[in-house]
């Protein structure tokens, strides 16, 4: 199991992450399922990146 790298979360990082995630979810409609407020991508290798970004964004916003 890989531990995600630690990153400094800035509003710009959150914006980029959210933009990428939104664009990707729009292009692959129906390939996601929602799980406890997070989106989990099914059968796509880059899903972990998007999931990490959105989870970090949520975590940063809720501080």
C-alpha positions as CSV (number, residue, x, y, z in Angstrom):
1,X,0.0,0.0,0.0
2,X,1.4,3.3,-1.0
3,X,1.2,6.3,1.4
4,X,0.3,9.5,-0.5
5,X,3.1,12.1,-0.6
6,X,2.6,15.0,1.7
7,X,1.9,18.2,0.0
8,X,1.4,21.8,1.0
9,X,-2.2,22.6,0.3
10,X,-2.8,26.1,-1.0
11,X,-6.0,27.6,-2.5
12,X,-4.3,27.4,-5.9
13,X,-3.6,23.7,-5.5
14,X,-7.2,23.1,-4.4
15,X,-8.5,25.0,-7.4
16,X,-6.3,23.1,-9.8
17,X,-7.3,19.8,-8.2
18,X,-11.0,20.6,-8.3
19,X,-10.8,21.7,-11.9
20,X,-9.0,18.6,-13.0
21,X,-11.4,16.4,-11.0
22,X,-14.5,18.2,-12.4
23,X,-13.2,17.9,-15.9
24,X,-12.4,14.3,-15.5
25,X,-15.7,13.3,-13.9
26,X,-17.5,15.1,-16.7
27,X,-15.6,13.2,-19.4
28,X,-16.2,9.8,-17.7
29,X,-19.8,10.1,-16.6
30,X,-21.1,7.0,-14.9
31,X,-17.6,5.7,-14.0
32,X,-17.8,7.1,-10.4
33,X,-19.6,6.1,-7.3
34,X,-20.0,8.4,-4.3
35,X,-18.8,7.0,-1.0
36,X,-19.3,9.0,2.2
37,X,-19.0,12.4,0.4
38,X,-16.0,11.3,-1.7
39,X,-15.9,10.2,-5.2
40,X,-14.3,6.9,-6.0
41,X,-13.3,6.2,-9.5
42,X,-13.9,2.7,-10.9
43,X,-11.4,0.9,-13.2
44,X,-9.2,3.9,-14.0
45,X,-5.5,4.0,-12.9
46,X,-5.5,7.8,-12.3
47,X,-8.5,7.5,-10.0
48,X,-6.3,7.5,-6.9
49,X,-4.8,10.8,-7.9
50,X,-8.2,12.5,-8.3
51,X,-9.5,10.9,-5.1
52,X,-6.4,12.1,-3.2
53,X,-6.8,15.6,-4.6
54,X,-10.5,15.9,-3.7
55,X,-9.9,14.4,-0.2
56,X,-7.1,16.8,0.5
57,X,-9.2,19.7,-0.8
58,X,-12.0,18.7,1.6
59,X,-9.6,18.2,4.5
60,X,-8.0,21.6,3.9
61,X,-11.3,23.4,3.5
62,X,-12.7,21.9,6.8
63,X,-9.7,23.1,8.9
